[in-house]
Amino acid sequence: MTLPLTDRLNHLLNKKPISMHVPGHKNMTIGYLNELKMEMDMTEITGLDDLHQAEDVIGQSMQHINKHPDYDAYFLVNGTTSGILAVIQSFSKVKGEYIIARNVHKSVFHALDLARASSKLLKTSVSSKTKQYVGPDEVSLKTQVDKAKLAVFTYPNYYGECFDVASTIKYMKACQIPTLIDEAHGAHFNLMGFPNSTLNMGADYVVQSYHKTLPSLTMSSIIFIHKKAPLREDILKYLTYFQSSSPSYLLMSSLELAHDFYKSYDSSLFFEKRSQLIKVLKDKGMRIIDVEDPLKLNIQCNGYTGIELQTLFENQEIYVELADDYQVLLVLPLWHKGDQFPFDDLLARISAINIETRVAFEVTDVPFYNEEGTYDYREIDKVKKIDIDKAYNKILATHLTPYPPGIPIMLRGEIITKNMIKLMNYWCNHQIRVEGMKDNKIEIKDE
């Protein structure tokens, strides 16, 4: 029998890998998932309720996800993506425009396509630390909210950086514009020593990927809907459209266990072990880039790209979240008393990494594309490939998405500017993998 995926997973596990990436259970070494049994993989038999009309035990379980009294919580078994799709689709018949920051997840653009909707793209600030998008430019934001019906923002960004989202939400409320916050990487927020959640700021809709930072199973997320938020019933309806009609009881149970973990979590041990880890990393000649979320460690080292650092870690069977030209990103475990995480082994493996003495790179400014713009849903039937340098003023026929972190930077339907061409050439010159671009060519609309 050929079992390529199962065999590959077993092969990896036999190497005793150490997880410094999502999901938050870190190869089942963090949290309470040992209380799950495979026999719990059941269906909607008598007594087990129905997620799509929760009136009994599932309803009770969701009521216990009580992070803030102003919100109701609903399980998402198709990931945070399903919550984003449901909210955006619910506003499709409301007059006005969507407004979004440029660092929204690709599921936002998928939702706009499904709704056949257009959106204003806000000028978005770029971090001097990580060279990644952070949040909307405040001046641009205040000039583009006219006629907006829903605003969508990402907080925090993938690398653990936060912007002044409280002021942004406050301004949106003054303009009577509902807000959807993609807090996928902030399910652990509000724990002692960690950033503040937008649940404390009055956002209308907040989606959190519990599985990314808390110990639940992959694809298990929560959408929090403010009790005074508009279109509540529409959103609940669309959640039934965008989620499986056979929701996994294992996923739902893992959410319940992860929230129980969250409610009782004491972060003291986390910060003790984080300090020990950082000391070992610094002793090896690496440096830590401070960001707002202490769960994320962005690591740089003189003369090394993030890709090279990733290879050094993986040679020790330490698997990181991502790497780019500048840094490697670790997502730390929420260490706790009695966890099974191999912490001493992690420190030993890092100590065994061979770091050469190298001259630091001269870091040049990246020509980021962070201008205001418009995303229009459109079908582009006829396309052709052309060289990047011949693309000025043409209509882009596909999203351009650098990996990592997998956020579309240039969007199908945008008119290509000189700054966009400059950034495309930067990607090519630095051999950055970009979905939608190959061999210095891109697809444009064939007029």
N, C-alpha and C positions, 0 to 999 in steps of 0.2 A: 504494500500500500504506500502511495506517495503522499506525504504530509509535509509539504515544504514550509508552511508557516509554523506549524506546531514544532517541527524539527528545529527550525531556526530559533524559536523562542527558548526551547529547551537547551540548545547549544549555548545561547547567551547566558541563561541562568546557571549553567554548569561552570561558567567562568567566575561566578560569584560577583556580579557587577554591583557597583555602588551607585545609587541613583542620586544625582544632583539636578534632577529635572522633574517636570510634572509626570504623573499625578502625585498629589501630596502624601499618599501613603508610603511612598518610597520603597517599592517592591515589598509591600505588606509589612514594613518594619515600624510604621508610625500609626498610632490610633487604635481603633477598636474593631477593625474589619475581621479579626479572627472570630468574632461572634457571628459572622455570616456563614451559612452553610449552603453548599451548592443545591441541596434539596429544596431550598427556599425559592428556586427558580420556578414559580408557579404562575397561574393565570387567574382570571376573575371568578374563582369558584365561590360558593356560598361562604360568607364571612370575611372575604378579603377585599370587598369594596371594588370600586372602579375609578381610576384616576380621572376619567373624562366625565364622571358625574359622582364626585367624591362626597358621600353622605355618611360614611361610617369610619372605619379605622384609618383609611388614607386621609380623610378630612381631618381627623383628630391629629394625625401625625404632622400634617402641614400647619395646623394651628400651633404646634409646639415650636415651629421655626419662628420664634418671636424675638427677632433682633431689635425691633422698634415698634412701639404700640400704634403708630400711625400707618403701618403697612400690613397687608396680607401677603403671605408667602405661598407660592405654588411650585410644585415639583416640575422640573424639566428633565425628561429622560432622553431627549434628542440634543442635549447640550444647550449652552447659552444661545447658540444660533437660532434655535426654535423660538426663544423668547424675543429676540430681535426681529425675526420675521413677523411674528404675531403683532407686535406693537406697530411696526411700520405699515403693515398691511391694514391695520385698523384705521389708520389715518388716511387711507388712499382716497376716500370719498369726501374728505374735509377740504374746503377751499384753502388755498395757500401753498407755500413751498416748504419742503424740508430744508433745514440747514445743518451741515455736518462739518466737523473738523476733518482735515486730510488724513488723520491717522486712525480713522474708524476701521473696524474689521471688515474683511471682504464680504461677510454676510450682510452688512448694511447695503452694499451695492447690489447684492443678489436680491435683497428685499425690494429695493427701488426698481429693479428690473421686473420683478413679479408684479409690482404695483403699477408698472409702466409710468413711473414718476420721474420728475426732474428734481434736482437739489442744488442749492447754493453751496459751494465749497469755500470754507473760511480759510483765510490766511492762517497758517499754523506755525507756531514757534518751534525752533530747533535747539536741542540741548547742546551746549558747548562741551559737556562732559562725555556724552555717549554718541553724539552726532545723530540723534534720533528725534522724531517729532515728539512734542510734549503736550501742548494744548493750544487752543485758539488764541490768536492775537486779539487783545482786548479792543483795540481801536477798530480793527476790521470787523469784529463781531458786532459792534454797536452801529455800524453802517449797513449791515446786511440783514437785520432781523425784520425789516418791514415785510409784512404779509406772510411771515413764517407761521407754520402750523405745528411743527415739531422740531426740536433741536436734539441732535445726537452727539454725545461726547464720550471719549474713552478716558477712563481714570481708574488706576494709574496706567502709564504706558507699559509696554512689555518689559522694559528694563527697570521698572520700579520707580520711575520718576512721576511726580505729581505736580499739578498746576493749581492755581487759585480757583478751584472748581466751586467753592462756596460763593464767591462773588459772581461767578458766571451764572449759577442757578438763581441767585437773588435777582440778577438783572433780567433773566428770562421770566421770572415770576412777575416782575414789575411790568413787563411787556405782555403778560398773559400768554406766554408760549410754554407749553408742556416740554419737559425734558426727559429723555431716555439716556441713562448713564450705563455704559458698558463697563461695569466694574468686575470684569471677568477675573482679573488677577488680584482682586481685593477681598476675597471671601473671608480672609483672616483679619481684615481691618477692624478697628475698635478694640482689639486685644491690647493689653498694656504694652506700651513701647512701640506700637505700630500706628500708621496714619489713621485719620478720621474717615469714616465711611460717609458716602453721600446720603445714606439713610438718615443721617443726622442733619441734613441740609435741606430736606424737603423736596428732593427730586421726585418726579411723578412715577418713574419706572426705573428700577435698578435691577440689572441682571448680574449674577455672580456665578462663576464657575467653581463650585465647591471642590470639584475634583482637582483643580490646578494647585491649590495651596492647602486645602484641608484634606483629611484622609477619607475620601469617598472614591467610588469607582469612576473611571473615565466615562464621560458623557452625562454625568449627574450634576445638574445645576439647579439654581433657584431663581425665579423672578419675583421681585417684591413690587407690589402695586400699591401706591398710596391710596388710602381710603377715600380721598377726595379727588383722585385722578380721573380725568375724562375717559370715556370709551372702555370702561372696565369690562362690561359684558361682551363687547366686540372682541377684546383681546382674549378673553377666556374662550370664546368661540373659535378664534383662529388658532389658539393653542391646540385644540383638538384636530385642526387641519394639519398642523406642522409637526405633530408628534405621532409616534406609532400608535396604532389602535391596540397593540399588545405591549403595553409598557412593562418594563422589567421590574419585578419586585425586588430583585437583588439591587438594582440601582436605587430604587426608592428607599430600601432599608439602609443602604450605605449612606444616603443623605441624612437619614434620621440619626445614625450612629456618629456621623461627622459633626452634626450640629450639637449632639450631646458632648462630644469632645471639645467643641468650641466653647460651650457654655461653662465648662469646668476647667478650662486651660489656664495654667500658670506659666507665664513666659519667662520666669527667672532663669530656669535651666537653659532655655534657648539662648539667652544673651551670654550666659557663661560659656557655653560651647562655641557660640559664634566668635567670641573673643579668642578662644584657644585656636580655632581654625584660622582666623585672620593672622595670628602670630606665626603659625607654621607657614602660611602662604608668603608672608613678608620675609621670613627667614630664608625662603628660597629665592628672594629677589623680585617677587611679584608685588604689585600695588593694587589697592582697592579703590575704586571710584565710588565715592559716597553718593548715595541716592536716598530719597525719602523713605523707601520701604526697606527695612533691614533684612527682610526675607530674601532679597535679591542681592547677590554679590557680583558686581562687574569687575573683572580682573584684567589688568594690563601688565605688560612686561616689556622692558626696553628691547627693541630689535625684533620682537615677535609680533606677528599678526595674531588675531584671535583664532584663526583657523589652525595655526601652528600650535598654539596653546591647547586647543581642543585635542589635537593628535597626541600631545604629551600626556594629557589626562587620560585619554582613552587607552593609551599604551599600558596604563596602570588599571584598566577596567573601571575607571571613573567616568561616568557618562553625564555630560553637561547638557544644559537646556539648548543653547545655541552659541554660535561664534560668528563674528564678522571681522572686518579688516582691523578693528581697533581693540576688541576685547572678547573675552569669553564670559558667558553668563551662567552662574549657578543659581538654582532655586533651592534654598536651604530647607531642611526638614524642620518641622515644629517639634523639636526634641522635647521629650517629657519623661517623667519618672516611669521606669518599667518598659520603655520602648526597646525595640530589638534592632535599632539602627547600629551598624558596625562603625561607631565613631572612632575608636582607637585604630581600627584598620584603615579608615579614611586618612587619618593623620599620618600613619606609617607610609601609605602609598604616595601621598603628596611629598613626603620627605624623600622618597626614592626617585622623584622626578629629577632629571638632569637638566638644569637650566644653565645655558652658556652665558658668558658675559658678552653682550652685544651693544653696539652703538644705537642709541635711540633713533627712531624714525623722525624725520622732519614731517610733522603733521600739517598738511595743507588744508585749506578750507574746502569742504565738500560743496559743490554747487547744488544745494538742495532746491527742489522745486516746492515752494511753499506759498505760492501766490493764490489769490482769490480766483475762483473759477465757477463753472457750472457743469454739473453732471446731468446729461439728458439721456433718458432711456431711448434707445433707437436700435432698430434692426439694421445691420449692415450686411447686405447680401453679397455684394461684389467687393472683394478685397484684392490687394496685390502687395507683394513684398518689395520694399525698396531699401536702399542704403540709408542709414540714419542721417547722414549729412545732406541728403536730398529731400528730407521730410518737412522742411519749414513750411508752415501754413497749411499743411495737409491735415486730414481728419484721421486720428488714431482709431484703428479698427479693433483693438483688443487692449485689455488692461496690461500694464507693465508692473510686475510685482517682484521686487527683489527678495531673495531668500538668503538669510533671515532679514527681517522678522516676518515677512509674508503679508505686508500691508500694501495694497495697490497704491503706487505713487502717481502714476499717470493712467488716465481712465479712457476707456472706449468712448469715442464721440468728442473728446477734447481736441481743440485745434492746436497743433504742435507749434510751440514758440522756440525762439533761439535758446532761451534758458533750459528748456526741456532737452534740446539737442545736446547742449553742453553737459547736462547730467547723464544722458545716455552714453556719451563718449567717455565720461568718467567711469561709468560702470564697465564698459568694454575694456578700458585701459587697465582697470584694476581686477579684471576677470571675476567680477561679481555675477553670480547666477541670477538671472532675471527671467521670470516666466513671461513669455510674449516677445522675447528678443533673442535672436540667435545669429551668430556670425555677422554681427554689425548690421543686421537687417530687422525691420519691423513691418507689421502689416498696417496698411492704411486703406481708407475707403477708395475704391476705384471709381473715380468720377465718370 
